Amino acid sequence: MFFGKYDPDKIKEMLEKFGIKSEKLIVQEVVIKTKKKTIKFKNPDVLLTHVMDRDVYQISEKEKKKGKK
Protein backbone atom coordinates (compact mmCIF):
# COMPACT_ATOMS: atom_id res chain seq x y z
CA MET A 1 0.00 0.00 0.00
CA PHE A 2 1.27 3.47 -0.88
CA PHE A 3 0.85 6.47 1.35
CA GLY A 4 1.11 10.05 0.13
CA LYS A 5 2.10 10.94 -3.40
CA TYR A 6 3.72 8.45 -5.72
CA ASP A 7 5.34 8.73 -9.13
CA PRO A 8 3.57 6.45 -11.67
CA ASP A 9 6.63 6.50 -13.94
CA LYS A 10 8.90 5.25 -11.14
CA ILE A 11 6.44 2.51 -10.24
CA LYS A 12 6.19 1.44 -13.89
CA GLU A 13 9.99 1.42 -14.17
CA MET A 14 10.31 -0.66 -11.00
CA LEU A 15 7.73 -3.19 -12.20
CA GLU A 16 9.43 -3.50 -15.61
CA LYS A 17 12.64 -4.50 -13.81
CA PHE A 18 10.72 -7.57 -12.59
CA GLY A 19 9.36 -8.30 -16.07
CA ILE A 20 5.94 -6.81 -15.42
CA LYS A 21 4.69 -4.50 -18.16
CA SER A 22 1.37 -2.69 -18.26
CA GLU A 23 -0.52 -0.47 -20.65
CA LYS A 24 -3.79 1.42 -20.53
CA LEU A 25 -6.29 0.35 -23.19
CA ILE A 26 -8.84 2.70 -24.74
CA VAL A 27 -12.07 0.68 -24.63
CA GLN A 28 -15.70 1.52 -25.46
CA GLU A 29 -17.35 -1.46 -23.78
CA VAL A 30 -16.56 -4.64 -21.86
CA VAL A 31 -19.12 -7.45 -21.57
CA ILE A 32 -18.86 -10.31 -19.08
CA LYS A 33 -21.34 -13.14 -19.57
CA THR A 34 -22.02 -15.79 -16.95
CA LYS A 35 -24.68 -18.48 -16.87
CA LYS A 36 -26.93 -16.28 -14.74
CA LYS A 37 -26.26 -12.72 -15.90
CA THR A 38 -24.49 -10.31 -18.22
CA ILE A 39 -22.47 -7.38 -16.90
CA LYS A 40 -21.71 -4.49 -19.25
CA PHE A 41 -19.15 -1.78 -18.62
CA LYS A 42 -19.48 1.36 -20.78
CA ASN A 43 -16.28 3.36 -21.36
CA PRO A 44 -14.35 1.60 -18.58
CA ASP A 45 -10.72 2.13 -17.63
CA VAL A 46 -8.88 -1.03 -18.68
CA LEU A 47 -5.31 -1.80 -17.68
CA LEU A 48 -3.54 -4.70 -19.42
CA THR A 49 -0.66 -6.14 -17.41
CA HIS A 50 1.75 -8.76 -18.76
CA VAL A 51 3.04 -11.00 -15.95
CA MET A 52 4.94 -14.27 -16.40
CA ASP A 53 3.54 -15.08 -19.87
CA ARG A 54 0.00 -14.17 -18.77
CA ASP A 55 -2.20 -11.21 -19.61
CA VAL A 56 -4.20 -9.72 -16.74
CA TYR A 57 -7.02 -7.28 -17.50
CA GLN A 58 -8.15 -4.90 -14.77
CA ILE A 59 -11.50 -3.24 -15.46
CA SER A 60 -12.83 -0.30 -13.47
CA GLU A 61 -15.84 1.92 -13.94
CA LYS A 62 -18.00 4.15 -11.76
CA GLU A 63 -21.28 2.52 -12.82
CA LYS A 64 -22.13 -0.73 -14.54
CA LYS A 65 -25.24 -1.91 -16.31
CA LYS A 66 -26.64 -5.25 -15.12
CA GLY A 67 -28.85 -7.43 -17.27
CA LYS A 68 -30.21 -10.92 -17.27
CA LYS A 69 -29.23 -13.75 -19.57
C-alpha positions in Angstrom: 0.0 0.0 0.0 1.3 3.5 -0.9 0.9 6.5 1.4 1.1 10.1 0.1 2.1 10.9 -3.4 3.7 8.4 -5.7 5.3 8.7 -9.1 3.6 6.5 -11.7 6.6 6.5 -13.9 8.9 5.3 -11.1 6.4 2.5 -10.2 6.2 1.4 -13.9 10.0 1.4 -14.2 10.3 -0.7 -11.0 7.7 -3.2 -12.2 9.4 -3.5 -15.6 12.6 -4.5 -13.8 10.7 -7.6 -12.6 9.4 -8.3 -16.1 5.9 -6.8 -15.4 4.7 -4.5 -18.2 1.4 -2.7 -18.3 -0.5 -0.5 -20.6 -3.8 1.4 -20.5 -6.3 0.4 -23.2 -8.8 2.7 -24.7 -12.1 0.7 -24.6 -15.7 1.5 -25.5 -17.4 -1.5 -23.8 -16.6 -4.6 -21.9 -19.1 -7.4 -21.6 -18.9 -10.3 -19.1 -21.3 -13.1 -19.6 -22.0 -15.8 -16.9 -24.7 -18.5 -16.9 -26.9 -16.3 -14.7 -26.3 -12.7 -15.9 -24.5 -10.3 -18.2 -22.5 -7.4 -16.9 -21.7 -4.5 -19.3 -19.1 -1.8 -18.6 -19.5 1.4 -20.8 -16.3 3.4 -21.4 -14.3 1.6 -18.6 -10.7 2.1 -17.6 -8.9 -1.0 -18.7 -5.3 -1.8 -17.7 -3.5 -4.7 -19.4 -0.7 -6.1 -17.4 1.7 -8.8 -18.8 3.0 -11.0 -16.0 4.9 -14.3 -16.4 3.5 -15.1 -19.9 0.0 -14.2 -18.8 -2.2 -11.2 -19.6 -4.2 -9.7 -16.7 -7.0 -7.3 -17.5 -8.2 -4.9 -14.8 -11.5 -3.2 -15.5 -12.8 -0.3 -13.5 -15.8 1.9 -13.9 -18.0 4.2 -11.8 -21.3 2.5 -12.8 -22.1 -0.7 -14.5 -25.2 -1.9 -16.3 -26.6 -5.2 -15.1 -28.8 -7.4 -17.3 -30.2 -10.9 -17.3 -29.2 -13.7 -19.6 
